[in-house]
Amino acid sequence: MAQRSTLDDLRTAIRAVKLRATPSRVAVLALLRGEGHPLSHADVAERLASQGWDRATIYRNLTDLAEVGLLDRADLGDHVWRFEAIGAHASARHPHFVCTECGSVECLPGLQLDLGATRRAPRALKQRQVDVKVTGVCDACA
């Protein structure tokens, strides 16, 4: 599980990218920094439902935080955007394991990708604008 951030750290990170540190933005960023794996909008909305924010507010916060580089947004092949924290407590552009049975997603941060090491690599690789996934059956489904 990713390291938990203090509220002051979260507010500082949000303000550093010129966004207001609203309670809902702080809650979204705190949740994703604490998870350690990507979550869909539906997952985030469900986990924060008890705090009273509607799904539209959560979605706007997810997209705002992704646009300024605090979250990474990826479609891992099932046409569902998943978000995960990047920056101080997590790294971007690492591969993910996607279970072909239950659809669960786990990060594979131990696998380092040397994106752009090849001279003739596509620009997307050099600019680290790719998503890499490994598929198979997870332990729970095996």
C-alpha positions in Angstrom: 0.0 0.0 0.0 1.2 3.5 -0.8 2.4 5.8 1.9 -0.4 7.9 3.4 0.0 11.7 3.1 -0.9 14.2 5.7 -3.6 16.7 5.0 -1.1 19.5 4.9 1.0 17.6 2.3 -2.1 17.0 0.2 -3.2 20.6 0.3 0.3 21.8 -0.5 0.6 19.5 -3.5 -2.8 20.7 -4.9 -2.0 24.4 -4.3 1.4 23.9 -6.0 -0.3 23.1 -9.3 -2.6 26.2 -9.0 -5.8 24.4 -7.9 -7.9 25.2 -4.9 -7.4 22.6 -2.2 -11.1 21.9 -1.7 -12.2 19.2 0.7 -13.4 17.0 -2.1 -10.1 17.3 -4.0 -8.1 16.6 -0.9 -10.3 13.5 -0.2 -9.8 12.2 -3.8 -6.1 12.7 -3.7 -5.8 11.2 -0.2 -7.8 8.1 -1.3 -5.7 7.5 -4.4 -2.3 8.1 -2.6 -3.4 5.6 0.0 -4.5 2.9 -2.3 -1.4 2.0 -4.2 -3.3 0.8 -7.3 -5.6 2.4 -9.9 -9.3 3.0 -9.2 -12.1 3.8 -11.6 -14.4 6.8 -11.1 -17.1 4.4 -9.8 -14.7 3.0 -7.2 -13.6 6.4 -6.0 -17.2 7.6 -5.9 -18.3 4.6 -3.9 -15.5 4.9 -1.4 -16.2 8.6 -0.9 -20.0 8.3 -0.9 -20.2 8.6 2.9 -18.7 12.1 2.7 -21.6 13.4 0.7 -20.0 14.3 -2.7 -21.9 13.5 -5.8 -20.4 11.5 -8.7 -20.1 14.6 -10.9 -18.0 16.4 -8.3 -15.7 13.3 -7.9 -15.3 13.0 -11.7 -14.4 16.7 -12.1 -11.8 16.3 -9.3 -10.3 13.2 -10.9 -10.0 14.9 -14.3 -8.7 18.2 -12.8 -6.0 16.3 -10.8 -5.0 14.3 -13.8 -4.7 17.4 -16.0 -2.3 19.0 -13.6 -0.2 15.8 -13.2 -1.1 14.7 -9.7 -3.0 11.6 -11.0 -2.3 9.3 -13.9 -5.3 8.3 -16.0 -5.2 5.0 -18.0 -7.6 2.8 -19.9 -6.2 -0.7 -19.4 -8.2 -2.2 -22.3 -11.7 -2.4 -20.9 -12.8 1.2 -21.8 -12.8 2.2 -18.2 -10.6 5.1 -17.1 -8.7 4.3 -14.0 -6.8 6.9 -11.9 -3.8 6.5 -9.6 -1.6 9.0 -7.7 1.7 10.1 -9.1 4.3 12.4 -7.8 5.6 12.4 -4.2 4.4 8.9 -3.3 4.0 7.0 -6.5 5.6 6.8 -9.9 3.9 7.1 -13.2 4.1 4.8 -16.2 4.7 1.5 -14.6 3.0 -1.7 -15.9 -0.2 -3.1 -14.5 -1.5 -6.6 -14.1 -5.1 -7.1 -15.2 -7.0 -10.2 -14.2 -8.9 -11.6 -17.2 -11.4 -13.3 -14.9 -12.5 -10.7 -12.4 -11.0 -7.5 -13.9 -8.9 -6.6 -10.8 -5.9 -4.3 -11.5 -2.7 -4.3 -9.6 0.4 -2.2 -10.1 3.7 -3.8 -11.1 6.1 -1.1 -9.9 9.0 -3.5 -9.6 9.2 -3.8 -13.3 11.1 -0.8 -14.6 10.4 0.2 -18.2 13.2 1.8 -20.2 11.0 3.9 -22.3 12.8 5.6 -25.1 16.1 3.8 -24.8 15.9 2.8 -28.5 16.9 5.6 -30.9 14.1 4.8 -33.3 11.4 4.4 -30.6 8.1 6.1 -31.3 7.7 9.6 -29.8 5.0 8.3 -27.4 7.6 6.0 -25.8 10.2 8.7 -25.5 7.6 11.0 -24.0 6.4 8.3 -21.6 2.8 8.5 -23.0 2.2 4.7 -23.1 0.3 2.2 -20.9 1.7 -1.3 -20.4 -0.4 -4.1 -19.1 0.2 -7.7 -18.4 -2.9 -9.9 -18.4 -3.6 -13.2 -16.8 -5.5 -14.9 -14.0 -5.0 -13.4 -10.5 -4.3 -15.6 -7.4 -7.9 -15.1 -6.1 -9.3 -16.5 -9.4 -6.8 -19.2 -10.0 
